Amino acid sequence: MADIDFPPDLVALERSAWAEIQAGALTLDTARAVQDGINAFAAEAGLGRLDVEMGLKKIVRHPAAEAA
């Protein structure tokens, strides 16, 4: 997962979703946009959707773990 080079727009979408989750205000539009982005990127990169989603969440929610 650490070797995935995520596009900046997908990382930004996940950051927006994470901020909304933390505020208790996640919208369906944001959640859908993230999932659509994950699905599209996974298909384009030939990766599993779950691997992409887990890796993306890790770099957004636990950035210190990626730096170590």
C-alpha positions in Angstrom: 0.0 0.0 0.0 2.8 2.4 0.8 4.0 2.2 -2.8 0.8 3.6 -4.3 1.3 7.0 -5.8 -2.1 8.6 -5.2 -3.2 11.5 -7.4 -3.4 14.8 -5.4 -7.1 15.2 -6.3 -8.0 11.9 -4.8 -6.0 12.7 -1.6 -7.8 16.0 -1.4 -11.2 14.3 -1.7 -10.3 11.9 1.1 -9.1 14.8 3.3 -12.4 16.5 2.7 -14.3 13.4 3.6 -12.2 12.8 6.7 -12.8 16.4 7.9 -16.6 16.0 7.4 -16.5 12.7 9.3 -14.7 14.3 12.2 -17.2 17.1 12.2 -20.1 14.6 12.1 -21.2 16.1 8.8 -20.2 13.7 6.0 -22.5 14.2 3.0 -23.6 11.6 0.6 -22.1 13.7 -2.3 -18.7 13.7 -0.6 -18.8 10.0 0.2 -19.8 9.2 -3.3 -17.1 11.4 -4.9 -14.5 9.6 -2.8 -15.7 6.1 -3.7 -16.0 7.0 -7.4 -12.5 8.4 -7.3 -11.2 5.3 -5.6 -12.9 3.0 -8.0 -11.7 4.9 -11.1 -8.1 5.1 -9.8 -8.0 1.4 -8.8 -9.3 0.4 -12.3 -6.9 2.7 -14.1 -3.9 1.6 -12.0 -4.8 -2.1 -12.1 -5.1 -2.3 -8.3 -7.7 -3.7 -6.0 -10.3 -1.2 -4.8 -9.8 -2.3 -1.2 -6.1 -1.8 -1.3 -6.5 1.6 -2.8 -9.1 2.6 -0.2 -7.1 1.3 2.7 -3.9 3.0 1.5 -5.6 6.3 0.9 -7.2 6.3 4.4 -3.9 5.5 5.9 -2.0 8.4 4.4 -4.8 10.8 5.2 -5.7 9.6 8.7 -2.2 8.5 9.9 0.4 10.6 8.0 3.0 10.0 10.7 2.9 6.3 10.1 3.8 6.8 6.4 6.7 9.1 7.2 8.3 6.5 9.5 
